[in-house]
């Protein structure tokens, strides 16, 4: 009599430890994530716990015991010893400044003294990576950067290299290992709590945001919006600052939402506009994007040369029925790829080869725009089932 085959154990949901800000996993899979805040400003919610001495020691012990499947560490824009970091912590944390200073320093040690795979997440505006993040860079299995230049080597300008990294520097095995860890990630979106799509379109183009002391793309684009307004196109530019709900309602009543580069190319508005029923009007990308909105299918892209914005807007507004279909397709794309849950799963699939529920990822299901390096593949193959 044949003995019964042993049953395959069902996958267990991944256990995540997340350190730093802004949050990602704790918003995407809160029931699977333990989160500690590290930032120059105090947590905006009492439910977010700053990283303190006791919590740091406990977390390191649990990491050494293998109680987590993945450690997610958010990169900091400034090192703890930078005057800006110190002064901002002292100003914002006030009487709790010692706790804030400890958290920013402790951040530098959380990825050491354990074997748990590490994912670095960098959602800040600059396209450069500061040298204070290099220890995290070398320890992590993948470094997810929002503003990732098309030529990845440019992230090291003025940090890893005094000026522009040339051919000799790029041939170094050490630096090639670093650059091979880079992966794109989107800023994503906070999904609206309710359906705010307007039943009637009352404007052709909507924009609300800062222009002065911002990107030159915005200054130049504003001149072209005024030109379009003089041609009888309805351009809605609120004079006052809008709260989030009013912002989304006004945007939903327009066919196009201008979403230009600001301090970085990626922007919340890229994803907010489709969910509000508007098609984003975006200048040509300057970065490598993750699961990008496609021109002509999800968004309208325009060149930054003079006249590029106005001409692209005129062509798009000539076919309103097509714009409506594009907005619907873009909204579905955003929900599938750029929610907190989707971006968190993209990270685990890249680093561990597993979904958030613990199931394995087949090679054909590998994340878009990513190709595991040998170090990532070795981690994925050794991850616990």
N, C-alpha and C positions, 0 to 999 in steps of 0.2 A: 504494500500500500504506500503510495507516494505521500511524502510529508508535505503539508501545505507550504506554499511559498510565503516567506516572511513579508508582511505588509510594509509598503513604503511609508515611512513616517510623513505626515503632512507637514508642509513648511510652517515655520513659526514666524509671526510678524517681526520685522527687524526692530531692534532696540537702539535708539539714537540718543547720544549726548550732544547737545548743541551749546556752543559758547560764543557769545558776541552778539552784535547787532548790525543791521536790522534782522529781525527774525525770519526764518524760512520754514524749517521743519516743524517748529512748535505751532505754527499756523496751519501747516498742511496736514500733519498727523499728530495732533496734540496728545492723543492717548498713547503714542509710542515714543514720545520725546520727553527727555528731561532737559530743561533749558535754564541757562544762567546768563544774566545780562552783563555785558562789558561795554562801556561807552563813556564818552566825555560828559554826557548828560545823564541824570538819573532816569530810571525806567519811567515811562509815561503811565504805567499801570501798576497797581500794588500786587497784581498777580505775577509780575515778572521779578524774579529774585536776582539781585546782584551777586556776583561771584565773590564770596568772602573766604577767609582762612579756613574755617571749618568745612565749608562746602567744597573747597578745592581739595583738601586732604581726602575727604570722603570720595570725591569723584575719581581721584587718582587711584585710590585703593580699589574701587569698583572696576576701573579700567584694567588694572593689573589682574584682577580676578576674571576678566573676560565677561563682565555682565552687560557690556554694550557691543553691538555689532559694528557701529560706526561712530567716530567722533567728527563732528562738523565744527570747524573753527572759522569765524568770520575775520577777514583781514582788517586791520586798522589803518586809517589813512596816515596818522602821525604816530611816531614811536612814543612810548610813555615818557621818555626823557626830553621830548621836544617842548620848548617853552609854551607853545600854543596848547598842547595837551594838558600840561600842568596847570596853566592859568585858567583854562576852561573848566577843568574839574573843580578847581577851587571856587570858581564863580558859580557854577551850576549846582554842585552838590552841597555847597554851603557848609553847615555843621557836620555833614556826613562826608566831607571831602576825603578823609583818610580812607574810608571804605571805597570811594571811587578810585583813588590812586592805587589802592591795593589791587582792585579788579583789573586795571589796565596793565599792571606789572605782572600779575598772576597769569594773564592771558598768554604770555610768552612761554610759559612752562607747561601748559596743559597737554601739548602734543608730544611730550617726552616721557620716558620711563614706563612705557607700556607698548604692547604690540598691536593694539587695536588700529585698523585702517583709519586714515585721516583724510577728510575732504576739506580743502580750503575754499571758501566762498568769498569773492571780492565783488561787492555790489556798489562800490563807491564811484564817484564821478571821474577821477583821473584815469587816463589810459596807461599811466606808469605804475610800476610796482616798487614801493620803497624798499630799501635794503633791510629795514627792520623786519620785513616779512620774509626774508630769505630763509630763516631757520624753519619757518612753517612751510615754505616752498619746498625745501629739501626733504622734509619729513613726510609730506602728504603724498598720496597716490595720484591725485589730480587736483589742479588749481583752476577753479571756475571763475572766470573774469567777465564781468559785464561789458566793460569798454575794452575789448580785446582788439588791438589793431590788426588790420589785414596781414601785415608783416609782423608776426608775433614778437620778433626780436626787439621791436621798438619799445616794449614795456620796460626794457632795461636801460634806456637812455637816462643818463645823469644819476643812475642808482647803481646798477651792476657795472656800468661802464661810464668813464668820465664824460663822454660826449656821445658820438654815434657808434654803436657796435659794428665794427667792420668784419671783413672776411676772416682774419686770423682769430679774432675773438669768437666768432660764430663756429669755428672749427673745433673748439674745445669740447671734449667729451662731457665735462662737468656741466657746461652751460647748455649743451644740446639736451642733456637729460632734463634740465629745468624747462626749456622751451617746449619739450615734448609732453610735459604735463599740462600745458595750458588747454583749457576748454572754454567755449563760449557759454554764457548763460544770460537769460533776459532778466530785466528788472521786474517783469511780471505785472500783476494788477491786483488791486483789492476789488473783488467782484461786488457790484452794487447789491444792496440788500433787497432791492425791489426792482420790478420792471419799470424803467424810466423812459422807454422809447416813446417819442412823440408821435401822435397819430397824424399830425400835419407838419410839413416842412415849411418854415417861414423864413429861412435864411439859406444862402448858398454856401457861405464859408463862415466858420466860427473859430475864434481864437481868444483865449484868456490866459495871460501869463506875462512874465516880466520881459522887457525888451532892452531897456536902458541898462548898461553895465552888465550885459549878458553876451550871448554869442553874436558875432557879426552876421551870421546867417539870419538871425531874427531881425536885426536892424535893416538888412537889405530886403528881406521878405516883407517887412511891414510897408515899405515903399511900394511894392508891387500890389499888396492888398489895397492900398489907397487908390492905385491906378485902376484896379478892378472895380472898386466902389464908384469911381467916376464914370465907369462904363455901364452903370445901372445894375451891376451885380449887387446882391444884398450881402454885405459883409458885417457880421455881428461881432464887435469887439467891445465887451463891457468895460466901462470906465472904472468901475469899482471892483474890489476883490470879492469873488463869489465863494460861498461855502460849498462843500462837496456836492450836496444834493442839487443846489441851484446850478452849479457848474455842469453837472451831468444833464439836467433838464434842458438848459440852453444849448448844449452841444447836440442833444438828441433832435433838436428842431432844425438842424442844419444838414445839408447834404454832405459837405466836406468839413473836416476838422483839421485845421492847420496844426501840425505837430513837428515843429522845427527842432534842430539841435539846440540844446541849452549848454549847461556846463559839461554835459556828455551827449553822445548821439542818442542813446537809448533813453526812453521816456515813458512814464506811466501812461501818458496820453495816447501813445501808439496803440495800447491795448484797451484803454478806457473808451476810446471813440467807437470801435465796432460794437462794444457791449451797449453803448447808448444809441446805436443805429446810424452812426455817421461813418463815412469812409475817411481814414486818416490820410492827410496830404503831407508827405514827409520828404525832406531833402535826401538826396542819394546817400546811402550809408557810408560811413568812414571806418566801420568795424566789421569783424566777422560776427554774424548773428546766429543764434540758436533758433531753429524752427522758425525762420523768418516769415513775416507777412510778405506775400508775393505781389509784385507790381502787376496791375491789371486784373488780379484775381482777388486780392484782399485790401490793397491800398493803392494810392497814386504816388509814385516817386517822381521827383523833379530835379534837374541839375541846378546847381547853385549859381551858374553863370547868369548875368542879367537877362531878365525876361523868362527864365526857365519856369519859375513858379506860376506866373500869370498864364503862360501858354498851356502848361499842364492842367491848370484849373479850368480854363476855357474848354479844352477838349473833354475833360471829365464831365463837366456840367452840361454838355450838349446831349448827354444820354442819361437821363435821370433813372430810367428803369434799370439800366445796367448798374448804376451806383447802389440802388436798393439791393440788388442781388449780391454785389460785392460786400456790402455791409453785413449781410446775413452770413456769407461764407467766412468773412473775417471773424465774426463773433464766435462761430463754431470752432474756428482754428485757435482762437485765444483760449477758449474754455478747455480745449483738448491739450494744449501745450504750455500755456503760460499762467495757469493757476498755481497756487502754492503747492498743492498736492502734486501736480504734474511736474513742476520743477524739482521738487524734492525727490520724486521717483527717478527723474533723469539723472540726478546725482548718484543715487544708490545703484542704478543700472550701470552707470559708467564705472564706478569704483569697485563695486562688489559683484557685478553681474547678476544682481537680484532685484526684484521689485520690493516695494515697501511691505507687501504681505509675505515676503520671504521666498517666493517662488523664483526659480531660475529663469534667466533670460536666454533665449536661443540666439545664435549668431545673427540670424536674419532680423531679429528684433532689436539689434543694437541701436542706441540713440542716434538721432540725426546729427551730422556734423562732428561725430566723435569716432575715434579709432583707438582702442586701448593700447597703451604702450606696454612693453614687456612687464614693467613693474605693476601695472594695473591688472594685467592678465594673471600674474602670479598671485595677487591678492584675491582676485575673483575665484581662482581655482581652489584656494585654501580656505575660503570663507566657510563658516559653519552652515550646515544644511538646516 
